[in-house]
Amino acid sequence: MRICELKQKEVINICDCKRLGYIVDVEFDVRSGCICAFIIPGPGGICGLFGREYEYVIPFGCVRQIGEDIVLVEVNPEDIMHKCGG
C-alpha cells in the first residue's frame, strides 16, 4: 500500500464511532522506514474560516484495522490532539 492510498481513507475511532477525518500526512522513522503515526486535521475554527488550530496525531499502534475505504483506530481524542506546528 502506498501513502497516497492511505490519504483516501477515512479514519474512524472505534471507541465512540466518530469520524476523525482523512489522513493528510504520515510520520515515519527514517532509520527503520516504519510508520510511526497518521496525521489528521483537527476540528476547524469558527465556521471553518480561521483554519485549524489542532491536529490529530494517531500513533500507528492505535490502528486496529485498515480496510478498503476506512481505517479503524482505538484512541481517546483528547490524548491525540496536538497544537498545529508544535
C-alpha positions as CSV (number, residue, x, y, z in Angstrom):
1,M,0.0,0.0,0.0
2,R,1.2,3.5,-0.9
3,I,0.9,6.6,1.2
4,C,-1.3,8.2,-1.4
5,E,-3.7,5.3,-1.0
6,L,-3.8,6.0,2.8
7,K,-4.8,9.6,2.2
8,Q,-8.0,8.4,0.5
9,K,-9.2,6.6,3.6
10,E,-11.4,8.0,6.4
11,V,-10.3,7.4,10.0
12,I,-13.0,6.2,12.5
13,N,-12.5,5.9,16.2
14,I,-14.0,2.6,17.4
15,C,-14.3,3.8,21.0
16,D,-17.1,6.3,20.2
17,C,-17.7,5.5,16.5
18,K,-16.9,9.1,15.5
19,R,-15.3,10.1,12.2
20,L,-11.9,11.8,12.8
21,G,-11.3,12.8,9.2
22,Y,-9.0,11.8,6.4
23,I,-5.2,11.2,6.7
24,V,-3.2,14.1,5.4
25,D,0.3,13.1,6.4
26,V,2.2,10.1,7.7
27,E,5.0,10.3,10.2
28,F,7.7,7.7,9.9
29,D,11.0,6.7,11.4
30,V,13.8,7.5,8.9
31,R,16.1,4.8,10.2
32,S,13.7,1.9,10.1
33,G,11.3,3.1,7.5
34,C,8.3,2.2,9.7
35,I,5.2,4.3,10.1
36,C,5.0,6.0,13.5
37,A,1.8,8.0,13.2
38,F,-1.0,9.2,11.0
39,I,-1.7,13.0,10.9
40,I,-5.4,14.1,10.6
41,P,-6.6,17.7,10.6
42,G,-8.5,18.5,13.8
43,P,-11.8,20.4,14.1
44,G,-12.0,23.6,12.2
45,G,-12.1,27.1,13.7
46,I,-15.2,29.3,13.9
47,C,-17.4,28.3,10.9
48,G,-14.2,26.8,9.4
49,L,-13.0,30.3,8.5
50,F,-9.9,30.6,10.6
51,G,-8.2,27.3,9.7
52,R,-7.3,24.6,12.2
53,E,-5.5,25.1,15.5
54,Y,-5.2,21.4,16.3
55,E,-4.4,18.2,14.5
56,Y,-4.8,14.6,15.5
57,V,-1.6,12.6,15.7
58,I,-2.6,8.9,15.9
59,P,0.2,6.5,16.9
60,F,0.4,3.6,14.5
61,G,0.0,1.2,17.5
62,C,-3.6,2.5,17.9
63,V,-4.6,1.4,14.4
64,R,-6.8,-1.6,14.7
65,Q,-7.6,-2.3,11.0
66,I,-7.0,-0.8,7.6
67,G,-9.8,-1.6,5.1
68,E,-10.5,-0.6,1.6
69,D,-12.3,2.7,2.5
70,I,-11.6,3.3,6.2
71,V,-9.0,3.0,8.9
72,L,-10.3,1.9,12.3
73,V,-8.4,3.3,15.3
74,E,-8.8,3.0,19.1
75,V,-8.0,6.3,20.7
76,N,-9.0,8.9,23.3
77,P,-9.4,12.0,21.1
78,E,-8.0,14.3,23.9
79,D,-4.8,12.2,24.0
80,I,-4.1,12.5,20.3
81,M,-4.9,16.2,19.8
82,H,-1.8,18.4,19.3
83,K,-1.4,22.1,18.5
84,C,-0.6,22.6,14.8
85,G,3.1,23.3,14.2
86,G,4.1,22.2,17.6
